[in-house]
């Protein structure tokens, strides 16, 4: 697991590095996967509402109404439909990447379990949305989806009557079913939205909107894809025929082909087991817990800055408990605290200008006290030499930065750079402990502790309190946001920064966000980057468009037909009903008297099916119901070569030990792709071959 | 000798803010009294650092209260807070450079700021809060 995680992490970091060349650090799609998911959800919602206006529920109307959208109204309705499909497919991609990425970066462990665990049901909802959506089109894919899904659901065994029997042949299908499916297809996304909201509950300032430019770019790519590969229906569904090849959406129907290999129950078990495993993942193995932040009331006046800055909503402002006249105090929920220290960086009393013993801030990490940080800074800077001495405040997730070691460089590690109160920078510069301060944190927009970069940038830019005081020369402050694979960038930033510190010449502003450095570092010209970003998004869009229908899935061989043996039949009661004797009746309470008494329970149905003289199915079907008094249901399908076949079915529904109560045989000629149903109706003369008069001769045999 | 004196007219009407105002004046006077006994540079620096931290925290609280009440003159009021903090930082740097602190000058600057700030900004906030009630 550990190896998998680090391999995956490296893969992501490398991919992101490439992507960053085109998109730049702030628009890199990899750091906006979660908010892209939200964005795609809204695209699907809006386009879905548009489609719903035109959608008719009905066996033939459903297909026709979508054909109208795609053909007559291709310029708007068709685009809406394509967007609906492709944005949904993109959502699968984005969600999968989001999940893998958070996993590989370890951002779901310990106290961060909540978004991860609430994300697991979201996966199920997402798939339910997609699958019910394809159902509604009622083309050949819908037919495949309907039959396979219901057969798969039936395998659980909770439905008394197999729901797949609704799709047995065209005579079984009702238009009302589409109304039901349409409502399910609307209800599931609504529930999903509720869970999406729950999913982000523990994130303060959760990003649910991607940067505008990225949103436009993604929407643009999907619109372009909608024109290049418009989403179309396949041939209309025909339940009397079986499609050979169905254009397959590999994003949503990923697991369906597995049903050819394993049984429905095994697949359910695998999916449920997989989900349970995913749910437990945050605690596998249990995370060593760093002590949560603690509040020192003597130094807390309830100003609320830590509350405003906590990325995980672990701090609440509650009524004062120490009897002083202050209104509020901060309280830390240890079960939500990630011990990142961002609250300490926000605390106004965490200033290093206070001395030694007195330096207890209103809130701090027991494992990393701020007084210790002050000592560390003073100790580390004490031995620095030269006119370009730099203190590097290094985030725990930015790598070790060992390569920066130098007599003029002091490295001070901390859980998150936003743990650094800005007055530390003031102290270092004003007291000349060093000539400059470099803050080295996670990649931009991708802080491990979510908001560390943002708060640091804003504090240095004096946009957020506590801000770095204006008196501090910003030329002596530099920032490097880089992932562990981008450490060369921090190294280059540091080298240029020190060179700038050495020279008295005014140089480009070293900067609040380090943009000047980055501009120098970026190797690609702007137009080239736009082309590159377009190419990346275009390629992903094309991949989505391609796998949304290709490669086709071979459901049935060209020379095959499908035989379905399915019926629902109530077998004989275990004991025949009998009349009460007058004496018995007299004994019964008045309100319980009836003419007959029947013992509940029916015999199982024993069935044999013979194809061309060979028995291919032999099974006992129990009566349904808790009391075994319902009908026995049979649902079995067989792929057979097209052509003439001799079929024989025999059934026993009574207590007899041998022989059969019903038997029937027929010679049928099956065309390739035919869906041939063998039904049984006890009250209408037993077995029925095909819904039209059977091709060939059928004989009801006299039970022996 | 006390550096600063609390006056009832300083009251602005937010209990916790008034409480802390008094506390701050008390702190400044206490620390100042302690300095009479020990005038080492380290003690002075400690004194200044503590005052700087407490006043920073106090302003943070007062600014939160002003924001919560949507005080329209928030930005001017906050700017005056920053002015005092810059002043104190200047004095700290001066002391750190020269190693000496002119108590009386420091007291005068603080008193001037407090007096002025209370009379103008805090008084305006006070009347805003009165009107709101």
Contacts between the chains, C-beta under 8 A, distances in Angstrom:
chain1	res1	chain2	res2	distance
A	299	B	57	7.6
A	301	B	16	7.2
A	301	B	20	6.1
A	301	B	57	5.4
A	301	B	58	6.9
A	301	B	60	7.7
A	301	B	61	4.8
A	302	B	16	7.2
A	302	B	61	6.5
A	303	B	57	6.2
A	303	B	60	3.7
A	303	B	61	4.3
A	303	B	63	7.8
A	303	B	64	5.4
A	304	B	60	8.0
A	304	B	64	5.1
A	305	B	60	5.8
A	305	B	64	7.9
A	324	B	19	7.2
A	325	B	15	5.4
A	325	B	16	5.5
A	325	B	18	7.9
A	325	B	19	3.7
A	326	B	16	4.6
A	326	B	19	6.9
A	326	B	20	7.5
A	326	B	61	7.8
A	327	B	15	7.5
A	327	B	16	5.0
A	348	B	53	6.9
A	348	B	56	4.1
A	348	B	57	4.1
A	348	B	59	7.7
A	348	B	60	4.6
A	349	B	53	4.9
A	349	B	54	7.4
A	349	B	56	7.3
A	349	B	57	5.0
A	351	B	49	7.1
A	351	B	52	6.6
A	351	B	53	4.9
A	351	B	56	6.6
A	353	B	48	7.3
A	353	B	49	3.8
A	353	B	52	5.4
A	353	B	53	6.8
A	353	B	92	6.6
A	354	B	46	7.5
A	354	B	49	4.4
A	354	B	50	5.7
A	354	B	52	7.8
A	354	B	53	5.0
A	355	B	42	7.5
A	355	B	45	6.6
A	355	B	46	4.1
A	355	B	49	5.6
A	355	B	50	7.6
A	356	B	46	7.8
A	358	B	46	6.8
A	358	B	49	7.7
A	358	B	50	6.1
A	362	B	57	7.2
A	426	B	89	7.5
A	430	B	89	7.8
A	430	B	93	5.8
A	430	B	96	7.6
A	431	B	96	6.4
A	465	B	60	6.6
A	465	B	63	7.3
A	466	B	56	7.2
A	466	B	60	7.5
A	469	B	85	7.2
A	469	B	86	6.8
A	469	B	89	6.5
A	470	B	82	7.9
A	470	B	86	7.5
A	471	B	86	6.4
A	471	B	89	6.3
